[in-house]
Amino acid sequence: MIPMTEVRDGFKFRGGSLPLDFAATLAARLRAEPRELLATPRDLGRWFVAAGLTEKAVRVAEHDLVGARELREALYELARARARGKAGSDADRRIVNRHAAAETPVPQLEENGLRWTHVAATSLLALLARAGIDLLSGAMRDRIRQCSGEGCAILFVDTSRSGHRKWCSMAGCGNKAKVATFRERNRGD
């Protein structure tokens, strides 16, 4: 069982949605030199495990990694557009739809429980694309937000009752903002 912490195996899971968490695999996106967390096929395999999509690493080829980055950027741009009340580009929708059309893992009920078949990088990317479609067209589409933390590009689903959540994580960006406000208030003393 994977621990459900915000950071797993070096990846941040603060979006409240796997497609948004996947978009966060390009760290420091708003800086001059963002950091690619999916630098190698092995990194993508690690992310699949950290995300809970599979219990053990799947074989990931270089072309799977290229497709994953393409899907990630399309999901990010569509979600960012949605956070601004816009539809996003046709090109990004075509990318997501193409990935969603691939075969997904198939659950099989067995004597000892559940077993998944057809688990491969392309099928896991198809699951992410379909989850992205569900998010971007479903009831939570108007709850997608951009973190207000300084320099933070993480997108998240605002599940707060008021619908006015500002940060991707209270433990991360929220805490930094509160500390900065406290320090600013106490400078004049």
C-alpha positions as CSV (number, residue, x, y, z in Angstrom):
1,M,0.0,0.0,0.0
2,I,1.4,3.4,-1.0
3,P,1.4,6.0,1.8
4,M,-0.9,8.9,0.8
5,T,1.5,11.7,1.6
6,E,1.9,14.9,-0.5
7,V,5.4,13.9,-1.6
8,R,6.0,10.3,-2.7
9,D,9.3,9.2,-4.3
10,G,10.3,12.8,-5.0
11,F,7.0,13.7,-6.8
12,K,4.4,16.1,-5.4
13,F,0.8,15.0,-5.1
14,R,-1.0,18.2,-4.2
15,G,-3.5,18.6,-7.0
16,G,-6.3,16.5,-5.6
17,S,-6.5,14.8,-9.0
18,L,-4.1,12.5,-10.8
19,P,-4.0,14.5,-14.0
20,L,-3.1,17.7,-12.1
21,D,-0.5,15.7,-10.1
22,F,0.9,14.4,-13.3
23,A,1.1,18.0,-14.6
24,A,3.3,18.8,-11.6
25,T,6.1,16.5,-12.9
26,L,7.6,19.6,-14.5
27,A,8.8,21.3,-11.3
28,A,9.4,25.0,-11.0
29,R,7.5,25.5,-14.2
30,L,7.3,29.3,-13.8
31,R,11.1,29.7,-13.3
32,A,13.6,30.4,-16.1
33,E,14.9,26.8,-15.7
34,P,12.1,24.4,-14.8
35,R,13.2,21.0,-13.5
36,E,12.0,17.9,-15.5
37,L,11.0,15.2,-13.0
38,L,10.3,12.8,-15.9
39,A,13.9,12.9,-17.2
40,T,14.1,9.2,-18.1
41,P,11.7,6.3,-18.9
42,R,12.5,4.9,-15.4
43,D,11.2,8.2,-13.8
44,L,7.9,7.7,-15.5
45,G,7.7,4.2,-14.2
46,R,8.4,5.5,-10.7
47,W,5.7,8.1,-11.1
48,F,3.1,5.4,-12.0
49,V,4.0,3.5,-8.8
50,A,4.0,6.6,-6.6
51,A,0.6,7.6,-8.0
52,G,-0.8,4.2,-7.1
53,L,-1.6,3.3,-10.7
54,T,0.4,0.1,-10.5
55,E,2.1,-1.8,-7.7
56,K,5.3,-2.5,-9.6
57,A,7.2,-0.6,-12.2
58,V,6.1,-1.2,-15.8
59,R,8.4,-1.2,-18.8
60,V,8.6,2.3,-20.2
61,A,10.3,3.0,-23.6
62,E,11.6,6.4,-24.8
63,H,8.6,6.9,-27.0
64,D,6.3,6.4,-24.0
65,L,8.2,9.1,-22.2
66,V,7.8,11.5,-25.1
67,G,4.1,10.7,-25.2
68,A,3.8,11.2,-21.5
69,R,5.4,14.6,-21.6
70,E,3.1,15.6,-24.5
71,L,0.1,14.5,-22.5
72,R,1.3,16.2,-19.4
73,E,1.7,19.5,-21.2
74,A,-1.7,19.2,-22.9
75,L,-3.4,18.4,-19.5
76,Y,-1.6,21.3,-17.8
77,E,-2.6,23.8,-20.5
78,L,-6.2,22.7,-20.6
79,A,-6.5,22.8,-16.8
80,R,-4.8,26.2,-16.7
81,A,-7.2,27.5,-19.3
82,R,-10.1,26.0,-17.3
83,A,-8.8,27.8,-14.1
84,R,-9.1,31.0,-16.1
85,G,-12.6,30.2,-17.3
86,K,-11.5,29.4,-20.9
87,A,-11.8,26.3,-23.0
88,G,-8.1,25.7,-24.0
89,S,-6.8,24.8,-27.4
90,D,-8.1,22.3,-29.9
91,A,-4.6,20.9,-30.3
92,D,-4.3,20.1,-26.6
93,R,-7.8,18.5,-26.7
94,R,-6.7,16.3,-29.6
95,I,-3.6,15.1,-27.7
96,V,-5.7,14.2,-24.7
97,N,-8.3,12.5,-26.8
98,R,-5.7,10.5,-28.7
99,H,-4.2,9.2,-25.5
100,A,-7.6,8.4,-24.0
101,A,-8.5,6.3,-27.1
102,A,-5.7,3.8,-26.2
103,E,-6.5,0.5,-24.4
104,T,-6.6,0.9,-20.6
105,P,-5.7,-1.7,-17.9
106,V,-8.5,-4.3,-17.4
107,P,-9.6,-5.4,-13.9
108,Q,-10.1,-9.2,-13.5
109,L,-11.8,-10.7,-10.5
110,E,-9.9,-13.7,-9.2
111,E,-10.2,-16.1,-6.3
112,N,-7.8,-14.0,-4.2
113,G,-9.1,-10.6,-5.3
114,L,-8.4,-8.2,-8.0
115,R,-5.7,-8.5,-10.8
116,W,-5.1,-6.1,-13.5
117,T,-4.2,-7.1,-17.1
118,H,-2.9,-5.1,-20.0
119,V,-0.9,-2.8,-17.6
120,A,1.6,-1.0,-19.8
121,A,2.9,2.6,-20.0
122,T,0.4,3.4,-22.9
123,S,-2.5,2.0,-21.0
124,L,-1.6,3.9,-17.8
125,L,-1.3,7.1,-19.9
126,A,-4.8,6.3,-21.3
127,L,-6.1,6.2,-17.7
128,L,-4.6,9.6,-17.0
129,A,-6.0,11.1,-20.2
130,R,-9.5,9.7,-19.4
131,A,-9.2,11.0,-15.8
132,G,-8.3,14.4,-17.3
133,I,-11.3,14.3,-19.6
134,D,-13.5,13.5,-16.5
135,L,-12.0,16.4,-14.6
136,L,-12.1,18.9,-17.4
137,S,-15.7,18.1,-18.4
138,G,-17.2,17.1,-15.0
139,A,-18.7,18.7,-12.0
140,M,-15.3,19.8,-10.6
141,R,-14.1,21.6,-13.8
142,D,-15.0,25.0,-12.3
143,R,-13.0,24.2,-9.1
144,I,-9.6,24.0,-10.8
145,R,-7.3,26.6,-9.4
146,Q,-3.7,27.8,-9.8
147,C,-1.8,28.0,-6.5
148,S,-1.3,31.6,-5.2
149,G,2.0,30.7,-3.7
150,E,4.9,32.8,-5.0
151,G,6.4,31.0,-7.9
152,C,4.2,27.9,-7.6
153,A,2.6,26.6,-10.8
154,I,0.7,23.7,-9.3
155,L,-2.9,23.4,-10.3
156,F,-5.3,21.9,-7.8
157,V,-9.0,21.0,-7.4
158,D,-10.5,23.3,-4.8
159,T,-12.7,21.0,-2.6
160,S,-13.1,23.6,0.1
161,R,-16.7,24.4,1.2
162,S,-16.3,28.1,0.3
163,G,-14.5,27.4,-3.0
164,H,-11.9,30.0,-2.2
165,R,-8.8,27.9,-1.4
166,K,-5.7,29.7,-2.4
167,W,-2.8,27.2,-2.1
168,C,-2.0,23.8,-3.5
169,S,-1.1,22.7,0.0
170,M,-1.5,24.3,3.5
171,A,1.7,22.4,4.6
172,G,3.7,23.8,1.7
173,C,2.7,27.1,0.0
174,G,0.0,28.0,2.6
175,N,2.5,27.8,5.4
176,K,5.1,29.8,3.6
177,A,2.6,32.6,2.9
178,K,1.4,32.7,6.5
179,V,5.0,32.8,7.8
180,A,5.8,35.7,5.3
181,T,2.7,37.6,6.5
182,F,3.6,37.1,10.1
183,R,7.2,38.3,9.5
184,E,5.9,41.3,7.6
185,R,3.5,42.2,10.4
186,N,6.2,42.0,13.0
187,R,8.9,44.0,11.1
188,G,7.6,47.3,12.4
189,D,7.7,46.2,16.0
